[in-house]
């Protein structure tokens, strides 16, 4: 019984340390880039000894890979909000809402992702060619079906997805610019609700729909 309790506490401590390290690494990679980031800087931000970083992640590349994979997993989980059984208005509204929420709750993750893609996706190219391509092709087929059924205007499905991604992620990747234009302050809850409704209205009206 005592042994099981000790093992549980060790596991909980390990899990907590990894969570702290990954959060710090996400911030550092977002602000300094892969080349500018160091394990010492990540350790400083995590408020942990550098040895702890290397205990859980042998190299900086291992840590970076895990950060990027975590971001991808979060975004693919958000993709489940795009429920094609709901019809275009509800499905797209929910997806845009979820993407806007992620821009607010995971701004550093969005910046790491953007930098990774800008540099040719050296770490997650296999994800792009696998899971993301499969998901995009599946959703494009459903969008095309909605078009053929007269449920929305005729557009290229791929460009609709690109529009949603670029618009929602702007609120994370260019957060500093938005804050500057907002009198140097981050958006309040009320302002975020206005932003979400505005983005949904602009995109959905552009394809003949109204936001849900």
C-alpha positions in Angstrom: 0.0 0.0 0.0 2.8 2.4 0.9 4.7 1.5 -2.2 1.7 2.2 -4.4 1.2 5.6 -2.7 4.9 6.5 -3.3 4.6 5.4 -6.9 1.5 7.6 -7.4 3.2 10.6 -6.0 6.3 10.1 -8.2 4.1 9.8 -11.2 2.1 12.9 -10.3 5.3 14.9 -9.7 6.7 13.7 -13.0 3.5 14.6 -14.8 3.5 18.1 -13.2 7.1 18.8 -14.1 6.6 17.8 -17.7 3.6 20.0 -17.9 5.6 23.0 -16.5 8.5 22.3 -18.8 6.3 22.1 -21.9 4.4 25.3 -21.1 7.7 27.1 -20.6 9.2 25.6 -23.8 6.1 26.7 -25.8 6.6 30.3 -24.6 10.3 30.3 -25.3 10.1 28.7 -28.7 7.3 31.2 -29.6 9.3 34.2 -28.6 12.9 33.2 -29.5 12.3 30.6 -32.2 14.0 27.2 -32.3 17.5 28.6 -33.0 17.3 31.3 -30.3 15.8 29.0 -27.6 18.1 27.2 -25.2 17.4 24.6 -22.6 18.8 27.0 -20.0 16.3 29.7 -20.9 13.5 27.2 -20.8 14.7 26.0 -17.4 14.7 29.6 -16.2 11.2 30.3 -17.4 10.0 27.0 -15.9 11.9 27.9 -12.6 13.5 24.4 -12.6 17.1 23.3 -12.7 18.5 22.7 -16.2 19.1 19.1 -15.3 15.4 18.6 -14.9 14.8 19.6 -18.5 17.3 17.0 -19.8 15.9 14.4 -17.4 12.6 14.5 -19.2 13.8 15.5 -22.7 17.3 14.5 -23.8 17.7 17.2 -26.4 16.2 20.6 -27.3 14.9 18.9 -30.5 13.1 16.3 -28.5 11.4 19.0 -26.4 10.5 21.0 -29.5 9.0 18.0 -31.2 6.8 17.3 -28.2 5.7 21.0 -28.1 4.7 20.9 -31.7 3.0 17.5 -31.4 1.0 18.8 -28.4 -0.1 21.8 -30.4 -1.2 19.6 -33.3 -3.2 17.3 -31.0 -5.0 20.3 -29.5 -5.9 21.7 -32.9 -7.1 18.3 -34.1 -9.2 18.0 -31.0 -10.7 21.4 -31.9 -11.3 20.1 -35.4 -13.9 17.8 -33.9 -16.1 20.9 -33.5 -16.5 20.8 -37.3 -19.3 18.2 -37.0 -20.5 17.7 -40.6 -23.8 16.2 -39.4 -24.9 19.6 -38.1 -25.1 21.4 -41.5 -22.9 24.2 -42.7 -24.2 27.1 -40.5 -23.8 25.2 -37.2 -20.7 23.2 -38.1 -18.8 26.2 -39.4 -19.9 28.5 -36.5 -18.8 25.9 -33.9 -15.5 25.4 -35.7 -14.8 29.2 -35.9 -15.7 29.6 -32.2 -13.4 26.8 -31.2 -10.5 28.2 -33.3 -11.0 31.7 -31.8 -11.0 30.2 -28.3 -7.7 28.5 -29.0 -6.2 31.7 -30.3 -6.9 33.2 -26.9 -6.0 30.2 -24.7 -2.9 29.0 -26.7 -1.4 32.0 -28.3 2.2 30.7 -27.9 1.2 27.4 -29.5 -0.2 29.2 -32.5 3.1 31.2 -32.9 5.2 28.0 -32.7 3.0 26.3 -35.3 3.2 29.3 -37.6 7.0 29.5 -37.4 7.2 25.7 -38.0 5.2 26.0 -41.2 7.0 29.1 -42.4 10.3 27.2 -42.2 8.9 24.3 -44.3 7.5 22.1 -41.5 10.8 20.2 -40.7 9.3 18.5 -37.7 5.6 17.9 -38.6 5.6 17.5 -42.4 4.4 13.9 -41.9 1.5 15.2 -39.9 0.6 17.7 -42.6 0.8 14.9 -45.3 -1.1 12.5 -43.1 -3.7 13.6 -40.5 -4.2 17.2 -41.6 -4.5 16.3 -45.3 -7.0 13.6 -44.5 -9.1 15.8 -42.3 -9.0 18.7 -44.8 -10.0 16.4 -47.7 -12.8 14.9 -45.7 -14.2 18.4 -44.7 -13.8 19.7 -48.2 -16.0 16.8 -49.5 -18.7 17.8 -47.0 -18.5 21.5 -47.9 -18.8 20.5 -51.6 -21.9 18.4 -50.7 -23.4 21.4 -48.9 -22.8 23.5 -52.0 -24.3 20.9 -54.3 -27.4 20.7 -52.0 -27.8 24.5 -52.2 -27.1 24.9 -48.5 -24.4 27.5 -49.1 -22.8 29.5 -51.9 -20.4 27.9 -54.3 -16.8 28.5 -53.3 -13.6 26.5 -53.3 -13.7 24.5 -50.0 -9.9 24.7 -49.5 -9.9 28.5 -49.6 -12.8 28.6 -47.0 -10.6 26.5 -44.7 -7.6 28.7 -45.3 -9.7 31.8 -44.6 -10.9 30.3 -41.3 -7.4 29.3 -40.2 -5.6 32.5 -41.1 -8.3 34.8 -39.7 -8.7 33.0 -36.3 -5.0 32.5 -35.8 -4.3 36.2 -36.5 -5.7 36.9 -33.0 -2.8 34.8 -31.6 0.0 35.4 -34.0 -0.5 39.1 -34.2 -1.7 39.5 -30.6 0.8 42.3 -29.8 -0.5 44.3 -32.8 -4.1 43.9 -31.7 -3.3 44.9 -28.1 -1.4 48.0 -29.4 -4.5 49.0 -31.4 -6.6 48.3 -28.3 -4.9 51.1 -26.2 -2.2 48.6 -25.2 -4.6 46.3 -23.4 -5.6 42.7 -24.1 -9.2 42.1 -25.2 -11.7 41.8 -22.4 -14.2 38.9 -22.3 -16.8 41.2 -23.9 -14.4 42.2 -26.7 -13.6 38.6 -27.4 -17.2 37.8 -27.8 -17.5 40.7 -30.3 -14.5 39.5 -32.2 -15.8 35.9 -32.4 -19.2 37.1 -33.7 -17.6 39.5 -36.1 -15.4 36.8 -37.6 -18.3 34.4 -37.9 -20.5 37.0 -39.5 -17.9 38.1 -42.0 -17.0 34.6 -43.1 -20.4 33.0 -43.1 -22.1 35.9 -44.8 -19.4 35.6 -47.5 -20.8 32.1 -48.3 -24.5 33.0 -48.0 -25.0 32.0 -44.3 -25.7 33.7 -41.0 -23.9 32.8 -37.8 -25.6 30.5 -35.3 
